Amino acid sequence: MNKNVLNTDLTGKVAVVTGAGGVLCSYFAKVLARAGASVALLDLNEAAAKQFAEEIVREGGVAKAYACNVLEKETCYAVADAVERDLGKCDILVNGAGGNNPRATTDKEYFELGDIDADTKSFFDLDSAGVGFVFNLNFLGTLIPTQAFARQMVGREGCNILNISSMNAYTPLTKIPAYSGAKAAISNFTQWLAVHFSKVGIRVNAIAPGFFSTKQNAALLFNPDGTPTARTGKILAATPMGRFGKSEELEGGLLFLVNNEAAGFITGVVLPIDGGFSAYSGV
């Protein structure tokens, strides 16, 4: 097993990660397992979650995959009960499930006269069902798993909930109004939960990743010849460190916030991990 960057020891802890079939959340699951936690990997795509759980087991960790739709309360409660039977009560919940949808995205950054009748998806063409899906996936997809697993946490000292916010929560990015609004809601909800659970042993925080280049989004950031897209150029110009983040650079923030010795008096914060993006005014 690899040694974690902060020597955070999660031996004896049970960690639950939603969206664990994806690139970043599967990495979070591996980081928690390497720190000693038994990890439940939840995803709508059970096959993907199972693949990553098997990788953790091959590394010497303890992990089990579960099919879970984070928008179905009954399903989440049933999975929470299964995790408790298989691994024990949840100590750490990482709410990683989320995402955007093309139906809630405009084609252009700026509205121009004539766009209403043009062959382009403008603000006026956004699909209300698509917008609703994005809000539900990100906000309800955090609230419902928290309801399911925080039941196992209340009254037990040292439990943690970690939500995944975004740079969109600070300043909305162009073209994706629903996703930006939903992530702003996650930051607000993180603060609300931190206050709400402050008397029963649960700390609640979030990380807000900046821009990370993964296999999953490479086609959006780079042209087939490897040159950056126009949007990539804007991202890097607005990131003082001048590069994309690497998945492993999220590890320190994750382990710090769930470390009860290092961060025991920290709750309700949203930690940017963004290469300075949120601090830069552009001039």
NUDO-189721 format. One record per residue (C-alpha): residue number from 0; residue in three letters; chain; x, y, z. Coordinates in nm, 4 decimals. Example, Ala and Ser with C-alpha at 12.3 -4.5 7.8 and 13.67 -1.06 7.14 Angstrom:
BEGIN
TORDREN     n   res   chain         px         py         pz
TORDREN     0   ALA       A     1.2300    -0.4500     0.7800
TORDREN     1   SER       A     1.3670    -0.1060     0.7140
% end
This chain:
BEGIN
TORDREN     n   res   chain         px         py         pz
TORDREN     0   MET       A     0.0000     0.0000     0.0000
TORDREN     1   ASN       A     0.1220     0.3504    -0.0794
TORDREN     2   LYS       A     0.1849     0.5858     0.2105
TORDREN     3   ASN       A    -0.0446     0.8869     0.2117
TORDREN     4   VAL       A     0.0948     1.2367     0.1987
TORDREN     5   LEU       A    -0.0223     1.3409     0.5469
TORDREN     6   ASN       A     0.0211     1.0103     0.7299
TORDREN     7   THR       A    -0.3521     1.0229     0.8029
TORDREN     8   ASP       A    -0.4433     0.6948     0.9722
TORDREN     9   LEU       A    -0.7977     0.5802     0.8993
TORDREN    10   THR       A    -0.7527     0.2270     1.0315
TORDREN    11   GLY       A    -1.0828     0.0965     1.1633
TORDREN    12   LYS       A    -1.2840     0.3608     0.9775
TORDREN    13   VAL       A    -1.5515     0.2923     0.7165
TORDREN    14   ALA       A    -1.5572     0.5346     0.4236
TORDREN    15   VAL       A    -1.8361     0.5637     0.1670
TORDREN    16   VAL       A    -1.7721     0.7316    -0.1679
TORDREN    17   THR       A    -2.0570     0.8088    -0.4085
TORDREN    18   GLY       A    -1.9810     0.8478    -0.7784
TORDREN    19   ALA       A    -1.6931     0.6082    -0.7203
TORDREN    20   GLY       A    -1.7089     0.4695    -1.0729
TORDREN    21   GLY       A    -1.5697     0.7980    -1.2050
TORDREN    22   VAL       A    -1.2123     0.9157    -1.2472
TORDREN    23   LEU       A    -1.1698     1.1463    -0.9471
TORDREN    24   CYS       A    -1.3987     0.9687    -0.7021
TORDREN    25   SER       A    -1.2416     0.6300    -0.7688
TORDREN    26   TYR       A    -0.9115     0.7979    -0.6877
TORDREN    27   PHE       A    -1.0592     0.9328    -0.3625
TORDREN    28   ALA       A    -1.1663     0.5794    -0.2740
TORDREN    29   LYS       A    -0.8143     0.4510    -0.3326
TORDREN    30   VAL       A    -0.6622     0.7287    -0.1215
TORDREN    31   LEU       A    -0.8938     0.6497     0.1696
TORDREN    32   ALA       A    -0.8193     0.2774     0.1404
TORDREN    33   ARG       A    -0.4457     0.3406     0.1395
TORDREN    34   ALA       A    -0.4945     0.5374     0.4620
TORDREN    35   GLY       A    -0.6463     0.2256     0.6188
TORDREN    36   ALA       A    -1.0210     0.2744     0.5737
TORDREN    37   SER       A    -1.2592     0.0049     0.4568
TORDREN    38   VAL       A    -1.4231     0.1650     0.1540
TORDREN    39   ALA       A    -1.7692     0.1279     0.0022
TORDREN    40   LEU       A    -1.7705     0.2410    -0.3616
TORDREN    41   LEU       A    -2.1181     0.3510    -0.4732
TORDREN    42   ASP       A    -2.2128     0.4230    -0.8321
TORDREN    43   LEU       A    -2.5047     0.3880    -1.0709
TORDREN    44   ASN       A    -2.2578     0.1957    -1.2875
TORDREN    45   GLU       A    -2.1898    -0.0990    -1.0589
TORDREN    46   ALA       A    -1.9426    -0.2553    -1.3035
TORDREN    47   ALA       A    -1.7183     0.0528    -1.2930
TORDREN    48   ALA       A    -1.7339     0.0700    -0.9143
TORDREN    49   LYS       A    -1.6565    -0.3012    -0.8918
TORDREN    50   GLN       A    -1.3520    -0.2614    -1.1153
TORDREN    51   PHE       A    -1.2055     0.0037    -0.8847
TORDREN    52   ALA       A    -1.2968    -0.1922    -0.5724
TORDREN    53   GLU       A    -1.1075    -0.4909    -0.7120
TORDREN    54   GLU       A    -0.8055    -0.2674    -0.7768
TORDREN    55   ILE       A    -0.8123    -0.1578    -0.4126
TORDREN    56   VAL       A    -0.8308    -0.5179    -0.2947
TORDREN    57   ARG       A    -0.5371    -0.6123    -0.5175
TORDREN    58   GLU       A    -0.3391    -0.3340    -0.3495
TORDREN    59   GLY       A    -0.4130    -0.4906    -0.0126
TORDREN    60   GLY       A    -0.7067    -0.2754     0.0914
TORDREN    61   VAL       A    -1.0644    -0.3511     0.1922
TORDREN    62   ALA       A    -1.3337    -0.2398    -0.0532
TORDREN    63   LYS       A    -1.6741    -0.3402    -0.1830
TORDREN    64   ALA       A    -1.8827    -0.1993    -0.4692
TORDREN    65   TYR       A    -2.2538    -0.1219    -0.4526
TORDREN    66   ALA       A    -2.5010    -0.0222    -0.7241
TORDREN    67   CYS       A    -2.6680     0.2967    -0.6070
TORDREN    68   ASN       A    -2.8841     0.5675    -0.7600
TORDREN    69   VAL       A    -2.8216     0.8696    -0.5394
TORDREN    70   LEU       A    -3.1562     1.0197    -0.6439
TORDREN    71   GLU       A    -3.3568     0.7311    -0.4979
TORDREN    72   LYS       A    -3.3984     0.7618    -0.1228
TORDREN    73   GLU       A    -3.5199     0.4055    -0.0733
TORDREN    74   THR       A    -3.2213     0.2699    -0.2662
TORDREN    75   CYS       A    -2.9730     0.4824    -0.0720
TORDREN    76   TYR       A    -3.1191     0.3660     0.2602
TORDREN    77   ALA       A    -3.1001     0.0037     0.1489
TORDREN    78   VAL       A    -2.7384     0.0453     0.0388
TORDREN    79   ALA       A    -2.6532     0.2165     0.3684
TORDREN    80   ASP       A    -2.7933    -0.0827     0.5555
TORDREN    81   ALA       A    -2.5932    -0.3196     0.3322
TORDREN    82   VAL       A    -2.2715    -0.1250     0.3922
TORDREN    83   GLU       A    -2.3280    -0.1397     0.7671
TORDREN    84   ARG       A    -2.3783    -0.5168     0.7510
TORDREN    85   ASP       A    -2.0738    -0.5714     0.5283
TORDREN    86   LEU       A    -1.8208    -0.3189     0.6590
TORDREN    87   GLY       A    -1.9650    -0.1436     0.9644
TORDREN    88   LYS       A    -2.1145     0.1955     1.0393
TORDREN    89   CYS       A    -2.0088     0.4806     0.8100
TORDREN    90   ASP       A    -1.7467     0.7159     0.9572
TORDREN    91   ILE       A    -1.6623     0.9126     0.6427
TORDREN    92   LEU       A    -1.8977     1.0037     0.3582
TORDREN    93   VAL       A    -1.7608     1.1573     0.0387
TORDREN    94   ASN       A    -2.0460     1.2905    -0.1728
TORDREN    95   GLY       A    -1.8825     1.2682    -0.5125
TORDREN    96   ALA       A    -2.1802     1.1955    -0.7392
TORDREN    97   GLY       A    -2.2676     1.4854    -0.9683
TORDREN    98   GLY       A    -2.2221     1.6238    -1.3148
TORDREN    99   ASN       A    -2.3626     1.8340    -1.5969
TORDREN   100   ASN       A    -2.5937     1.7617    -1.8911
TORDREN   101   PRO       A    -2.5854     1.8951    -2.2503
TORDREN   102   ARG       A    -2.9539     1.9888    -2.2254
TORDREN   103   ALA       A    -2.8601     2.2443    -1.9588
TORDREN   104   THR       A    -2.5680     2.3932    -2.1550
TORDREN   105   THR       A    -2.5667     2.6781    -2.4061
TORDREN   106   ASP       A    -2.3681     2.6463    -2.7278
TORDREN   107   LYS       A    -2.2160     2.9930    -2.7011
TORDREN   108   GLU       A    -2.0610     3.1912    -2.4195
TORDREN   109   TYR       A    -2.2389     3.5163    -2.5066
TORDREN   110   PHE       A    -2.5894     3.5780    -2.6368
TORDREN   111   GLU       A    -2.5968     3.7750    -2.9598
TORDREN   112   LEU       A    -2.8801     3.9340    -3.1528
TORDREN   113   GLY       A    -3.0298     3.6766    -3.3861
TORDREN   114   ASP       A    -2.9454     3.3754    -3.1705
TORDREN   115   ILE       A    -3.3109     3.3099    -3.0911
TORDREN   116   ASP       A    -3.3803     3.2137    -3.4501
TORDREN   117   ALA       A    -3.0344     3.0789    -3.5302
TORDREN   118   ASP       A    -2.9296     2.7149    -3.5405
TORDREN   119   THR       A    -2.7712     2.7355    -3.1967
TORDREN   120   LYS       A    -2.8821     2.6432    -2.8456
TORDREN   121   SER       A    -2.9154     2.9728    -2.6661
TORDREN   122   PHE       A    -3.0285     3.0527    -2.3133
TORDREN   123   PHE       A    -3.3873     3.0513    -2.4401
TORDREN   124   ASP       A    -3.3479     2.6931    -2.5647
TORDREN   125   LEU       A    -3.2308     2.5426    -2.2380
TORDREN   126   ASP       A    -3.4445     2.2414    -2.1503
TORDREN   127   SER       A    -3.6157     2.2757    -1.8132
TORDREN   128   ALA       A    -3.6037     1.9011    -1.7585
TORDREN   129   GLY       A    -3.2308     1.9031    -1.8316
TORDREN   130   VAL       A    -3.1765     2.1888    -1.5875
TORDREN   131   GLY       A    -3.3825     2.0042    -1.3279
TORDREN   132   PHE       A    -3.1776     1.6888    -1.3806
TORDREN   133   VAL       A    -2.8513     1.8763    -1.3184
TORDREN   134   PHE       A    -2.9843     2.0377    -1.0005
TORDREN   135   ASN       A    -3.1227     1.7091    -0.8752
TORDREN   136   LEU       A    -2.8087     1.5102    -0.9536
TORDREN   137   ASN       A    -2.5812     1.7539    -0.7745
TORDREN   138   PHE       A    -2.7955     1.8799    -0.4873
TORDREN   139   LEU       A    -3.0381     1.5960    -0.4146
TORDREN   140   GLY       A    -2.7575     1.3558    -0.5073
TORDREN   141   THR       A    -2.5719     1.4966    -0.2068
TORDREN   142   LEU       A    -2.8660     1.5464     0.0274
TORDREN   143   ILE       A    -3.0181     1.1979    -0.0063
TORDREN   144   PRO       A    -2.6968     0.9956     0.0541
TORDREN   145   THR       A    -2.6263     1.2251     0.3498
TORDREN   146   GLN       A    -2.9668     1.1385     0.4931
TORDREN   147   ALA       A    -2.8946     0.7690     0.4431
TORDREN   148   PHE       A    -2.5452     0.7568     0.5927
TORDREN   149   ALA       A    -2.5481     1.0372     0.8511
TORDREN   150   ARG       A    -2.7994     0.8238     1.0452
TORDREN   151   GLN       A    -2.5033     0.5965     1.1199
TORDREN   152   MET       A    -2.2850     0.8894     1.2276
TORDREN   153   VAL       A    -2.4958     1.0904     1.4715
TORDREN   154   GLY       A    -2.3713     1.0723     1.8266
TORDREN   155   ARG       A    -2.0382     0.9145     1.7317
TORDREN   156   GLU       A    -1.7372     1.1450     1.7631
TORDREN   157   GLY       A    -1.4965     1.1857     1.4727
TORDREN   158   CYS       A    -1.7317     1.1367     1.1795
TORDREN   159   ASN       A    -1.6883     1.3359     0.8615
TORDREN   160   ILE       A    -1.8852     1.4368     0.5541
TORDREN   161   LEU       A    -1.6932     1.5741     0.2580
TORDREN   162   ASN       A    -1.8844     1.7319    -0.0299
TORDREN   163   ILE       A    -1.7485     1.8153    -0.3733
TORDREN   164   SER       A    -1.8008     2.1749    -0.4767
TORDREN   165   SER       A    -1.6369     2.3459    -0.7757
TORDREN   166   MET       A    -1.4841     2.6636    -0.9098
TORDREN   167   ASN       A    -1.8295     2.7279    -1.0562
TORDREN   168   ALA       A    -1.9532     2.7882    -0.7040
TORDREN   169   TYR       A    -1.7310     3.0961    -0.6688
TORDREN   170   THR       A    -1.7849     3.2493    -1.0120
TORDREN   171   PRO       A    -2.0117     3.0839    -1.2700
TORDREN   172   LEU       A    -1.8442     2.9584    -1.5839
TORDREN   173   THR       A    -1.9973     3.0481    -1.9175
TORDREN   174   LYS       A    -2.2311     2.8033    -2.0937
TORDREN   175   ILE       A    -2.3181     2.5922    -1.7862
TORDREN   176   PRO       A    -2.5639     2.7904    -1.5696
TORDREN   177   ALA       A    -2.7374     2.4911    -1.4104
TORDREN   178   TYR       A    -2.4152     2.3189    -1.3057
TORDREN   179   SER       A    -2.2735     2.6456    -1.1706
TORDREN   180   GLY       A    -2.5879     2.7130    -0.9697
TORDREN   181   ALA       A    -2.6005     2.3574    -0.8395
TORDREN   182   LYS       A    -2.2411     2.3683    -0.7177
TORDREN   183   ALA       A    -2.3041     2.7033    -0.5482
TORDREN   184   ALA       A    -2.5869     2.5247    -0.3685
TORDREN   185   ILE       A    -2.3448     2.2522    -0.2584
TORDREN   186   SER       A    -2.1130     2.5078    -0.0976
TORDREN   187   ASN       A    -2.4088     2.6641     0.0833
TORDREN   188   PHE       A    -2.5420     2.3215     0.1861
TORDREN   189   THR       A    -2.1998     2.2288     0.3236
TORDREN   190   GLN       A    -2.2164     2.5247     0.5593
TORDREN   191   TRP       A    -2.5747     2.4435     0.6549
TORDREN   192   LEU       A    -2.4914     2.0813     0.7334
TORDREN   193   ALA       A    -2.1836     2.1832     0.9325
TORDREN   194   VAL       A    -2.3991     2.3932     1.1633
TORDREN   195   HIS       A    -2.6838     2.1424     1.1761
TORDREN   196   PHE       A    -2.4633     1.8492     1.2804
TORDREN   197   SER       A    -2.2193     2.0450     1.4977
TORDREN   198   LYS       A    -2.3605     1.9100     1.8246
TORDREN   199   VAL       A    -2.3549     1.5387     1.7340
TORDREN   200   GLY       A    -1.9925     1.4696     1.6394
TORDREN   201   ILE       A    -2.0041     1.5240     1.2622
TORDREN   202   ARG       A    -1.7787     1.7690     1.0797
TORDREN   203   VAL       A    -1.8867     1.8726     0.7282
TORDREN   204   ASN       A    -1.6528     2.0313     0.4765
TORDREN   205   ALA       A    -1.5998     2.0438     0.1014
TORDREN   206   ILE       A    -1.3254     2.0700    -0.1539
TORDREN   207   ALA       A    -1.3623     2.2814    -0.4659
TORDREN   208   PRO       A    -1.1388     2.1412    -0.7401
TORDREN   209   GLY       A    -1.0187     2.3728    -1.0117
TORDREN   210   PHE       A    -0.9413     2.2348    -1.3535
TORDREN   211   PHE       A    -0.7963     1.8872    -1.3747
TORDREN   212   SER       A    -0.7006     1.7053    -1.6922
TORDREN   213   THR       A    -0.8086     1.3406    -1.6934
TORDREN   214   LYS       A    -0.8686     1.0810    -1.9614
TORDREN   215   GLN       A    -1.2372     1.1527    -1.9208
TORDREN   216   ASN       A    -1.2203     1.5197    -2.0206
TORDREN   217   ALA       A    -0.9099     1.5241    -2.2417
TORDREN   218   ALA       A    -1.1180     1.5452    -2.5613
TORDREN   219   LEU       A    -1.2834     1.8631    -2.4316
TORDREN   220   LEU       A    -0.9556     2.0283    -2.3407
TORDREN   221   PHE       A    -0.7298     1.9313    -2.6292
TORDREN   222   ASN       A    -0.7690     1.8991    -3.0041
TORDREN   223   PRO       A    -0.6919     1.5661    -3.1770
TORDREN   224   ASP       A    -0.3422     1.6956    -3.2604
TORDREN   225   GLY       A    -0.2747     1.7653    -2.8918
TORDREN   226   THR       A    -0.3046     2.1438    -2.9117
TORDREN   227   PRO       A    -0.5223     2.3114    -2.6501
TORDREN   228   THR       A    -0.8775     2.4128    -2.7375
TORDREN   229   ALA       A    -0.9799     2.7777    -2.7130
TORDREN   230   ARG       A    -1.1539     2.7091    -2.3804
TORDREN   231   THR       A    -0.8387     2.5448    -2.2473
TORDREN   232   GLY       A    -0.6446     2.8562    -2.3383
TORDREN   233   LYS       A    -0.8839     3.0666    -2.1337
TORDREN   234   ILE       A    -0.8651     2.8280    -1.8374
TORDREN   235   LEU       A    -0.4864     2.8272    -1.8268
TORDREN   236   ALA       A    -0.4679     3.2037    -1.8749
TORDREN   237   ALA       A    -0.6920     3.2421    -1.5690
TORDREN   238   THR       A    -0.4940     2.9927    -1.3582
TORDREN   239   PRO       A    -0.1907     3.1681    -1.2076
TORDREN   240   MET       A     0.0040     2.8409    -1.1850
TORDREN   241   GLY       A    -0.0472     2.8048    -1.5609
TORDREN   242   ARG       A    -0.1375     2.4354    -1.5756
TORDREN   243   PHE       A    -0.4067     2.1811    -1.5021
TORDREN   244   GLY       A    -0.4135     1.9995    -1.1724
TORDREN   245   LYS       A    -0.3234     1.6347    -1.1282
TORDREN   246   SER       A    -0.5534     1.3925    -0.9478
TORDREN   247   GLU       A    -0.2940     1.3249    -0.6812
TORDREN   248   GLU       A    -0.2914     1.6950    -0.5923
TORDREN   249   LEU       A    -0.6396     1.6518    -0.4423
TORDREN   250   GLU       A    -0.5081     1.3921    -0.1982
TORDREN   251   GLY       A    -0.3721     1.6347     0.0597
TORDREN   252   GLY       A    -0.6971     1.8320     0.0875
TORDREN   253   LEU       A    -0.9032     1.5157     0.1156
TORDREN   254   LEU       A    -0.6869     1.3559     0.3841
TORDREN   255   PHE       A    -0.6464     1.6815     0.5773
TORDREN   256   LEU       A    -1.0179     1.7496     0.6071
TORDREN   257   VAL       A    -1.1049     1.3951     0.7228
TORDREN   258   ASN       A    -0.8121     1.3869     0.9672
TORDREN   259   ASN       A    -0.9656     1.4492     1.3090
TORDREN   260   GLU       A    -0.6313     1.5320     1.4669
TORDREN   261   ALA       A    -0.5226     1.7805     1.2014
TORDREN   262   ALA       A    -0.8630     1.9355     1.1250
TORDREN   263   GLY       A    -1.0702     1.8602     1.4329
TORDREN   264   PHE       A    -1.1828     2.2235     1.4746
TORDREN   265   ILE       A    -1.2541     2.2796     1.1046
TORDREN   266   THR       A    -1.6106     2.2504     0.9839
TORDREN   267   GLY       A    -1.8148     2.4363     0.7234
TORDREN   268   VAL       A    -1.5238     2.5288     0.4964
TORDREN   269   VAL       A    -1.4918     2.4903     0.1207
TORDREN   270   LEU       A    -1.1269     2.4401     0.0283
TORDREN   271   PRO       A    -1.0259     2.5529    -0.3218
TORDREN   272   ILE       A    -0.7670     2.3303    -0.4898
TORDREN   273   ASP       A    -0.7285     2.5299    -0.8048
TORDREN   274   GLY       A    -0.3808     2.6620    -0.8775
TORDREN   275   GLY       A    -0.4949     3.0121    -0.7800
TORDREN   276   PHE       A    -0.7930     3.0299    -1.0207
TORDREN   277   SER       A    -1.0368     3.1577    -0.7567
TORDREN   278   ALA       A    -0.7914     3.4249    -0.6419
TORDREN   279   TYR       A    -0.7131     3.5734    -0.9837
TORDREN   280   SER       A    -0.9077     3.8740    -1.1105
TORDREN   281   GLY       A    -0.7647     3.8529    -1.4614
TORDREN   282   VAL       A    -0.5483     4.1638    -1.4232
% end
